[in-house]
Amino acid sequence: MNRPIGFLDSGVGGLTVVKEAMRQLPNESIIYIGDNARCPYGPRPVEEINAFTQQLVDFLVAKQVKLLVVACNTATAVSLEKIRERLSIPVVGVIHPGARAANRYTRTGKIGILATSATIQSALYQNILLDRNPDLQVFPLVCSKFVPLVESKEYSSPLAKKIVKESLLPLKDKGLDTVILGCTHYPLLRPLIQHAVGDEVTLVNSGAETITDVASLMDFYGLSAHAKDRINKSYEFYTTGGVQLFQEILEDWIGPVSQVQRVSLDQLQKGEY
């Protein structure tokens, strides 16, 4: 089926999911919207997260997407079930795939979760992990400074290295062998996180794990594009914030695949695209 897959995120973090989608699903068209103007979502009240996420969903539905990926852990934790209730198309979040992968990878049963405050407070990762395996030891950690680093394109800077090292100190000496990157922004900090926790620790990219689920789901529902569709595939990227910085991060992380377009908050709120 040659309709696009829709991706939404609070900012640029979901690009880490899109990158994996391009690798695993090279025949598919993609439409992405990042709400950079209102990022980060993590510290916001649940009511705001639900309202903002719904506006992004409506934008993508108007683009006639065939499947929706909530490429944001915070929005997944807070809004996923509400989105599924409203839509007739498949909707995939990033938390369940990441939790399943961590349970699969761990050898010692000691798993760290790095995420925003809203995701940690929802306890969704913790509950999924412990429901599957009550013998696990789970160590959640709010990393509130990570998203601003990524959104400002500081993810390779000396400041980022300092902040990541300091932020992860509470996990030192916990004996972790697996750490979930429970925010789609965090893979952009992966080298710094890996250095801080040690090379022996497996980092789980919840967004990348999600695309494996997406591929299976599209095959099940007969939604997958085919090789003959590649000639007509397209990539569209939208932001509610500054186009230039988004474009720079897009090209740095994925390449010059598309020109970023801006959607104003007024357009989103009125449903006028």
C-alpha positions in Angstrom: 0.0 0.0 0.0 1.7 3.2 -1.2 0.4 5.6 1.5 3.0 7.0 4.0 3.8 6.0 7.5 3.3 8.9 10.0 5.8 9.7 12.8 5.3 12.2 15.6 7.6 13.5 18.3 8.1 16.4 20.6 11.1 17.5 18.6 14.0 15.9 16.7 14.3 12.8 18.8 12.0 10.7 16.6 14.5 11.1 13.7 16.3 8.3 15.4 13.3 6.1 14.8 12.9 7.4 11.2 16.5 6.5 10.5 15.9 2.9 11.4 12.6 2.9 9.4 14.5 4.0 6.3 17.0 1.2 6.8 14.4 -1.6 7.6 11.6 -0.3 5.3 13.3 1.2 2.2 10.2 1.1 0.1 8.1 3.2 2.5 7.1 6.8 2.3 7.4 8.8 5.5 5.8 11.9 7.0 7.3 13.2 10.2 6.3 16.1 12.5 8.3 17.4 15.4 6.7 19.8 17.9 10.0 21.7 18.5 8.2 24.9 19.5 6.8 23.2 22.6 9.6 20.7 23.3 10.3 19.2 25.8 7.1 17.3 26.7 8.6 15.5 29.6 8.1 18.2 32.3 4.6 19.2 31.1 1.3 18.3 32.7 -0.5 15.3 31.3 -3.4 17.4 30.0 -0.9 19.5 27.9 0.9 16.4 26.5 -2.5 14.9 25.5 -3.6 18.1 23.8 -0.4 18.7 21.9 -0.1 15.1 20.8 -3.6 15.1 19.5 -2.9 18.1 17.3 0.1 16.2 15.8 -2.0 13.1 15.3 -4.7 15.2 13.5 -2.1 16.7 11.2 -0.8 13.3 10.2 -4.2 11.8 9.7 -5.0 14.7 7.4 -2.0 13.5 5.4 -3.7 10.1 5.0 -1.0 8.0 6.8 -1.7 4.3 6.8 0.0 3.7 10.2 1.1 6.0 13.0 4.3 5.7 15.0 4.3 7.7 18.3 8.1 8.2 18.1 8.2 9.8 21.6 8.4 7.9 24.8 6.6 10.7 26.8 3.7 10.8 24.3 3.6 7.0 24.3 3.4 6.8 28.1 0.7 9.5 28.4 -1.3 9.4 25.2 -1.0 6.1 23.3 -4.2 4.5 24.4 -6.2 7.6 23.8 -4.9 7.8 20.3 -5.7 4.2 19.6 -9.3 4.8 20.8 -9.8 7.5 18.2 -8.1 6.1 15.1 -9.0 3.2 12.8 -5.4 2.8 11.6 -2.7 0.9 13.5 -0.9 3.0 16.1 2.5 1.9 17.5 4.3 3.3 20.5 8.0 3.0 21.5 7.8 1.7 25.1 6.6 -1.9 24.8 9.2 -2.8 22.1 12.1 -1.3 24.2 11.0 -3.1 27.4 10.7 -6.4 25.6 14.2 -6.0 24.1 15.7 -5.2 27.5 14.2 -8.2 29.0 15.6 -10.3 26.2 19.1 -8.8 26.4 19.7 -8.7 30.1 21.9 -11.4 31.7 22.0 -10.2 35.3 18.4 -8.9 35.5 19.6 -5.4 36.4 18.2 -2.9 34.0 18.5 0.9 33.9 15.9 3.2 32.4 16.9 6.6 31.2 13.8 8.8 30.4 12.0 12.1 30.9 10.1 12.8 34.1 6.7 12.1 32.6 7.8 8.7 31.2 9.4 7.7 34.5 6.4 8.9 36.5 4.0 6.9 34.3 6.0 3.8 35.5 5.0 2.1 32.1 8.5 0.8 31.5 8.8 -0.5 35.0 5.4 -2.1 35.0 6.0 -3.9 31.6 9.4 -5.2 32.7 8.3 -6.5 36.1 5.1 -7.9 34.7 7.1 -10.0 32.3 9.8 -10.9 34.8 9.2 -10.1 38.5 12.8 -11.1 39.3 14.2 -8.1 37.5 15.8 -5.2 39.3 14.8 -2.0 37.6 16.6 1.4 38.1 14.7 4.3 36.6 16.5 7.6 36.2 15.1 11.0 35.0 17.6 12.7 32.6 15.9 16.0 32.2 18.9 17.8 30.7 19.4 15.4 27.8 16.6 16.6 25.5 17.6 20.3 25.5 21.2 19.2 24.6 19.9 17.3 21.5 17.4 20.0 20.5 20.2 22.6 20.5 22.5 20.3 18.5 24.9 20.1 21.5 25.0 16.3 21.5 28.7 16.1 20.6 29.9 19.0 22.7 32.2 19.0 25.8 29.1 20.3 27.7 27.1 17.2 26.7 29.9 14.9 27.8 30.0 16.6 31.2 26.2 16.6 31.7 25.8 13.0 30.6 28.6 11.8 33.0 27.1 13.7 35.9 23.5 12.7 35.2 24.4 9.0 35.1 26.3 9.0 38.4 23.3 7.6 40.4 23.6 4.4 38.3 27.3 3.9 39.1 28.0 0.6 40.9 24.4 -0.7 40.4 25.8 -3.7 38.4 23.6 -2.9 35.4 24.2 -4.9 32.2 21.4 -3.3 30.2 20.2 0.3 29.9 17.1 1.4 28.0 17.4 4.7 26.1 13.8 5.6 27.1 13.6 8.8 25.0 14.0 8.9 21.3 16.3 11.9 21.7 18.8 9.9 23.7 20.4 7.8 20.9 21.9 11.0 19.6 23.9 11.0 22.9 24.6 7.2 22.6 28.5 7.4 22.4 28.5 9.6 25.5 26.1 7.4 27.4 28.0 4.2 26.4 31.2 5.8 27.7 29.6 6.8 31.0 28.0 3.4 31.7 30.8 1.2 30.3 31.3 -0.9 27.2 30.0 -4.0 28.9 26.5 -2.5 29.2 24.0 -3.1 26.4 22.1 0.0 25.4 18.6 -0.6 24.1 17.3 1.9 21.5 13.6 1.6 22.0 12.9 3.5 18.7 14.9 1.0 16.6 13.2 -1.9 18.3 9.9 -0.3 17.4 10.5 -0.5 13.7 10.8 -4.3 13.8 7.3 -4.3 15.3 6.1 -1.9 12.6 7.4 -4.1 9.8 5.6 -7.2 11.3 2.4 -5.2 11.8 2.3 -3.9 8.3 2.8 -7.3 6.8 0.0 -8.7 9.0 -2.5 -6.0 7.8 -1.3 -6.0 4.2 0.0 -2.4 4.4 3.6 -2.9 3.3 4.9 -1.1 0.2 6.7 -3.1 -2.4 9.8 -2.7 -4.4 7.8 -1.3 -7.4 6.5 1.5 -5.1 10.0 2.8 -4.4 10.0 5.0 -7.5 7.1 7.0 -6.0 8.2 7.1 -2.3 8.7 10.4 -0.6 10.0 11.8 2.7 8.3 14.8 4.3 9.5 16.5 7.5 7.6 19.2 9.4 8.5 21.2 12.5 6.6 23.7 14.6 9.9 25.4 15.5 12.9 26.7 13.6 13.5 25.1 10.2 17.2 25.8 10.0 18.3 24.0 13.1 15.9 21.1 12.4 17.4 20.8 8.9 20.9 20.8 10.3 20.1 18.0 12.7 18.2 16.0 10.1 21.2 16.2 7.7 23.6 15.4 10.5 21.7 12.4 11.6 20.1 11.0 8.4 21.4 13.1 5.4 20.0 15.6 2.9 16.8 13.5 2.3 14.2 16.3 2.3 13.6 20.0 2.9 12.0 20.7 6.3 8.8 22.6 6.2 7.3 24.7 9.1 3.8 24.2 10.5 2.7 27.0 12.9 1.1 26.3 16.2 -1.9 28.4 15.0 -2.3 26.0 12.0 -2.1 23.0 14.3 -4.6 24.4 16.8 -7.1 25.4 14.1 -6.6 22.3 11.9 -5.7 24.4 8.9 -2.7 22.9 7.2 
